[in-house]
Amino acid sequence: MQIENLVSGSIIYFDGVDDDPEKIKSIDGITDIVIEEATELTEDDFTQLNLRLRAPVDYLQIYLMFNPISKKNWVYDYFFVRP
């Protein structure tokens, strides 16, 4: 699903990686990614999404939304423990 014709000319794509992570590999020109329920992704899924940010702009962003569930989750280690 997508939303087009925004005033800025941007397009918003809605997709999931849970059923087929391979489908995100063909996405090109992405400048921002919003991940809802980030603790439900694997670190490998996050890494693949991060690799898709390759648009020719200066400032690429990933936003993660999540409710802390455990310090054993990869999100805690990746963003709060690692330097």
C-alpha positions as a printed Julia matrix, in Angstrom:
83×3 Matrix{Float64}:
  0.0     0.0    0.0
  1.2     3.53  -0.62
  0.14    7.15  -0.32
  1.07    9.42  -3.22
  0.39   13.0   -4.27
  1.62   14.56  -1.06
  2.28   18.31  -1.28
  6.02   17.67  -0.93
  6.01   15.12  -3.74
  6.92   12.36  -1.29
  5.44    8.88  -1.4
  4.77    6.82   1.72
  5.01    3.04   1.33
  3.55    0.64   3.87
  4.98   -2.86   3.97
  5.96   -5.62   6.35
  9.01   -7.84   6.49
  7.54  -10.65   8.57
  6.03  -12.69   5.74
  8.86  -12.31   3.18
 12.0   -10.33   4.1
 13.32  -10.77   0.54
 10.72   -8.37  -0.89
 12.43   -5.32   0.66
 15.6    -5.91  -1.37
 14.06   -4.41  -4.51
 13.07   -1.12  -2.86
 15.16    1.81  -4.1
 15.35    5.51  -3.3
 14.2     5.25   0.32
 15.26    8.19   2.52
 13.39    7.41   5.75
 12.18    4.2    7.37
  9.72    3.98  10.26
  9.73    0.67  12.1
  6.77    0.06  14.36
  7.14   -2.64  17.03
 10.89   -2.79  16.39
 11.38   -5.45  19.05
  9.46   -7.88  16.84
 12.08   -7.65  14.07
 15.31   -9.56  14.14
 18.63   -7.75  14.07
 19.15   -9.21  10.58
 15.86   -7.65   9.43
 17.0    -4.28  10.8
 20.36   -4.63   9.06
 18.63   -5.34   5.74
 16.37   -2.32   6.15
 19.38   -0.16   6.98
 21.08   -1.34   3.79
 18.05   -0.16   1.76
 18.74    3.45   2.8
 20.81    4.38  -0.22
 19.09    7.39  -1.72
 21.3    10.25  -2.96
 20.52   12.64  -0.08
 22.63   13.87   2.82
 20.41   12.83   5.71
 18.95    9.3    5.84
 16.89    8.29   8.88
 15.44    5.23  10.59
 12.83    5.71  13.31
 12.18    2.83  15.69
  9.05    2.66  17.8
  8.78    0.07  20.53
  7.78   -0.62  24.1
 10.7    -1.97  26.11
 10.08   -5.64  26.79
 13.41   -7.03  27.94
 17.08   -6.18  28.17
 17.66   -9.49  26.39
 16.11   -8.17  23.17
 18.56   -7.21  20.4
 17.23   -3.6   20.36
 18.47   -2.96  23.9
 21.91   -4.37  23.15
 22.24   -2.63  19.77
 21.19    0.88  20.85
 21.79    1.07  24.58
 24.76   -1.23  25.35
 27.03   -1.14  22.32
 29.23    1.96  22.05
